């Protein structure tokens, strides 16, 4: 049996939509498991020289967790990685989703997007990257498993900035976040999260007050709830701070550009 899974890169924590808004990108990792191949691990592309080949990688660990007390057949694994590691583009989510889908297929279970998402979100502990990785498009994920996929405006063009020498693992990034949020900040954030959802579906080249609203949903949360999040991680990712004024002036990239950084 041979199974190939393609999983997209994702950008999550979009704008004020912490742990709930996510966007699938065009880069995809491909994972092939083959029960007729020798039980070996091969990596090609991003991280090929640093990922383990002894079965201790995240894909294998996920497959074992999904199988639980059921036995997986022997298989060879080949991973073609296009998603940079620890750069805020969902490399760990892609590995978990690929592992879930591969395990379900080998066990004879239907790897539907809903079933894969349920497993992946549980394993990761947060659904924001797992949702777009499973469903594609622009997603809104709620903690109880509810996911809604929306189509971004066809003229929206994401632009990525990848610091060459800076990496930030998920656990390290999340450990920097404060727990308490004031009521005023929470209300402010709810309003701007709603505005961000509308902005993703809107024409990115519109002008006037509508364009101003799109820019506002990116920048304003930085000084409220999301400002605590950014400030908490500033020591981990110091370089991008100088980008804020320039992006605020141009507003060339729509929601998701500013406030999704440094986490996978």
PyMOL commands that set and color helices and strands:
alter all, ss='L'
color gray80, all
select helices_A, chain A and resi 58-67+91-106+113-124+128-135+170-175+183-201+209-223+225-233+239-250
alter helices_A, ss='H'
color red, helices_A
select strands_A, chain A and resi 2-12+21-34+41-45+76-81+138-141+147-150
alter strands_A, ss='S'
color yellow, strands_A
deselect
rebuild
show_as cartoon
